[in-house]
Amino acid sequence: MPKHEYSCDCPIIHHEKVESVQKKMLQDPDFAQVTAFFKVLGDNTRLRILWALDQEELCVCDIASVLSMTKSAVSHQLGTLRRANLVKCRREGKTVFYTLADHHVRQILEAGLEHIKEEA
């Protein structure tokens, strides 16, 4: 499709639509929070950790083994994921097991995968 087919050359502002959207716009702090959320998801390693945790509850050693990473590197990324409320943990003796924080995280992962497969 030629480039000009993606741009609008009409001088008309559709005021009703503009006003409707303006009423529904988020405030800047809300956009900032959503942006920060997606920045956390935008890291390949963190996404791989989330994908692994979508399959099974795992400890740091398990995740490090699955992803061929050091425990230190995994722990660092898990800290970021915990602060973003994307994972939660539970202690069993000396072992800490991690899971996805809730079904929303799973839905986001699945929706992202579905979207990229749809494009192909």
Buried (B, 14 or more C-beta within 10 A) or exposed (E): EEEEEEEEEEEEEEEEEEEEEEEEEEEEEEEEEEEEBEEBBEBEBBBBBBBBBEEEEBBBEBBBBBBEBEEEBBBEBBEBBBEBEBBBBEEEEEEBBBBBBEEEBBEBBEEEEEEEEEEE
